[in-house]
Amino acid sequence: MVEVDKRKQKVIADLIRRWITSEAIRDYLRKALNLPVEEGLPDEHKSLLNEIDQADKK
């Protein structure tokens, strides 16, 4: 695997932070990368995101 130095890691992290400010892109990335709902989210938010996921699968 390619090793990424700290400077490049910061650039990548900053780019991803900018991308995820858009709800559409955040949703796209979550689905494209098959990311789970974050465990640190309040139960109310997890529940809502799970409902959205289920609706998308129908």
MARZA-946828 format. One record per residue (C-alpha): y, x, z. Coordinates in steps of 0.001 Angstrom, whole numbers, plus 500000, padded with zeros to 6 digits. Layout:
BEGIN
YXZ/...
***
This chain:
BEGIN
500000500000500000/503540501186499270/505454502388502312/508994501057502639/511589503063504562/513826501482507220/516837501182504894/514811499307502277/513270497102504965/516774496113506092/517848495339502521/514737493189502011/515242491401505343/518906490697504528/517957489317501112/515314487035502585/517778485789505225/520207484856502438/517437483112500495/516311481004503431/519772479590504034/518979477172501218/516663474350502304/515076474200498843/514340477913498759/513125477897502369/510688475113501516/509602476901498315/508974480201500126/507068478494502927/504802476794500414/504483479760498040/503565482114500866/501494479468502649/503463480080505842/502533478122508945/505105476284511016/506606478676513562/505126478354517021/508559478779518641/509826475514517206/510253472534519496/507382470042519242/509727467481517695/510561469837514819/506941470890514327/505948467244514137/508592466502511521/507612469522509414/503950468565509617/504812465032508450/506703466479505489/503754468743504644/501356465784504731/503651463689502523/503867466552499994/500091466758499792/499742463074498791/
***
